[in-house]
């Protein structure tokens, strides 16, 4: 049975694709959960045109995301903090702080997109990963210096 996926289904396909699945899987799993719609010869043209529109949107979004990734790669963030005598911070650097600093520079991301290898608790230069998508993960240079 051919179905048009309304949601991403693991090991089947992404939303907006027409895929062929077994009749039982479609009628017992996909259709009741409203994850897919059956494609018939009458409505196939409608879903094909919908796929083209979705692909055009994805192209525009991917170009915007890649431009944002290039902007992030070329950005260096410096944070000034109070420190102990042995160059240790009193606290640690939080993802929210990096989001706020990037917002001042015109880069809009969320806290969940900021990923550290380990928590930042001392002065130095660090690589911070900004996860824009599963493929685009630019690295940002973060410098922690004493006040």
C-alpha positions as CSV (number, residue, x, y, z in Angstrom):
1,X,0.0,0.0,0.0
2,X,1.3,3.5,-0.8
3,X,0.9,6.0,2.0
4,X,1.8,9.7,2.3
5,X,3.5,10.2,5.7
6,X,2.2,13.0,7.9
7,X,4.7,12.4,10.6
8,X,8.3,11.1,10.8
9,X,8.1,7.3,11.3
10,X,11.3,5.6,12.4
11,X,12.7,3.1,9.8
12,X,9.9,4.0,7.4
13,X,10.4,7.6,6.2
14,X,10.2,11.3,6.9
15,X,7.0,13.4,7.0
16,X,6.1,14.5,3.5
17,X,7.2,11.4,1.7
18,X,5.2,8.8,-0.3
19,X,6.4,5.3,0.7
20,X,5.2,1.8,0.1
21,X,4.4,-0.3,3.2
22,X,2.6,-3.5,3.8
23,X,-1.2,-3.4,4.0
24,X,-1.3,-4.6,7.6
25,X,1.3,-2.1,8.8
26,X,-0.6,0.8,7.2
27,X,-4.1,-0.2,8.3
28,X,-3.2,-1.3,11.8
29,X,-0.4,1.2,12.8
30,X,0.0,4.2,10.5
31,X,-3.6,5.1,9.6
32,X,-5.1,4.8,13.1
33,X,-2.3,6.9,14.6
34,X,-2.8,9.5,11.9
35,X,0.8,9.2,10.9
36,X,-0.1,8.6,7.2
37,X,-2.8,8.9,4.6
38,X,-3.5,6.3,2.0
39,X,-2.5,7.3,-1.5
40,X,-4.9,6.3,-4.2
41,X,-4.6,6.8,-8.0
42,X,-7.1,9.7,-7.6
43,X,-5.2,11.7,-5.0
44,X,-1.7,10.8,-6.0
45,X,-1.2,14.0,-8.1
46,X,-2.2,16.1,-5.1
47,X,0.4,14.5,-2.8
48,X,3.1,14.7,-5.5
49,X,2.6,18.4,-5.8
50,X,2.7,18.7,-2.0
51,X,6.0,16.9,-1.9
52,X,7.5,19.5,-4.4
53,X,6.3,22.4,-2.2
54,X,7.8,20.8,0.9
55,X,11.2,20.2,-0.9
56,X,11.3,23.9,-1.9
57,X,10.7,24.9,1.7
58,X,13.4,22.5,2.9
59,X,15.9,24.0,0.4
60,X,15.2,27.6,1.6
61,X,15.6,26.4,5.3
62,X,18.8,24.5,4.6
63,X,20.4,27.5,2.9
64,X,19.4,29.8,5.8
65,X,20.7,27.2,8.3
66,X,24.0,26.9,6.4
67,X,24.5,30.7,6.4
68,X,23.8,30.7,10.2
69,X,26.4,27.9,10.6
70,X,29.0,29.9,8.8
71,X,28.2,32.9,11.0
72,X,28.6,30.8,14.1
73,X,31.9,29.3,13.0
74,X,33.5,32.7,12.6
75,X,32.2,33.9,16.0
76,X,34.4,34.1,19.1
77,X,32.6,34.6,22.4
78,X,34.5,36.0,25.4
79,X,33.1,35.7,29.0
80,X,34.6,37.7,31.9
81,X,34.1,36.1,35.3
82,X,35.4,36.3,38.8
83,X,37.8,33.5,39.6
84,X,39.6,31.9,42.5
85,X,43.4,32.3,42.8
86,X,43.9,29.0,40.9
87,X,42.0,30.2,37.8
88,X,38.8,28.2,38.7
89,X,35.4,29.8,38.3
90,X,33.1,30.3,41.3
91,X,30.4,28.6,39.2
92,X,30.3,27.2,35.7
93,X,29.3,28.5,32.3
94,X,25.7,27.7,31.5
95,X,24.2,27.3,28.0
96,X,21.8,30.2,28.6
97,X,24.8,32.6,28.9
98,X,26.1,31.6,25.5
99,X,22.5,32.0,24.0
100,X,22.3,35.5,25.5
101,X,25.7,36.6,24.2
102,X,24.9,35.2,20.7
103,X,21.5,37.0,20.7
104,X,23.4,40.3,21.2
105,X,25.4,39.4,18.1
106,X,22.2,38.7,16.1
107,X,22.4,34.9,16.2
108,X,19.2,33.3,17.5
109,X,19.4,29.8,19.0
110,X,17.9,27.9,21.9
111,X,19.6,26.6,25.1
112,X,19.0,23.0,24.0
113,X,21.1,23.6,20.8
114,X,24.2,24.5,22.9
115,X,26.3,21.4,23.8
116,X,29.5,21.2,25.9
117,X,31.9,18.3,25.9
118,X,32.2,18.8,29.7
119,X,31.2,21.6,32.1
120,X,33.3,24.8,31.9
121,X,34.7,25.6,35.3
122,X,38.1,27.2,34.6
123,X,39.6,29.9,32.4
124,X,40.8,29.0,29.0
125,X,39.6,28.5,25.4
126,X,36.9,26.0,24.6
127,X,35.1,24.6,21.6
128,X,31.3,24.7,22.0
129,X,29.0,22.7,19.6
130,X,25.9,24.5,18.4
131,X,23.5,21.8,17.1
132,X,21.5,23.4,14.3
133,X,20.4,20.1,12.7
134,X,21.5,16.5,12.7
135,X,24.1,17.3,10.0
136,X,25.0,20.9,10.8
137,X,26.9,21.2,14.0
138,X,29.2,24.2,13.8
139,X,31.8,24.8,16.6
140,X,32.0,28.1,18.4
141,X,35.1,29.4,20.1
142,X,34.5,30.4,23.8
143,X,37.1,32.2,25.8
144,X,36.8,32.5,29.6
145,X,38.9,35.2,31.1
146,X,39.2,36.7,34.6
147,X,37.5,40.0,35.4
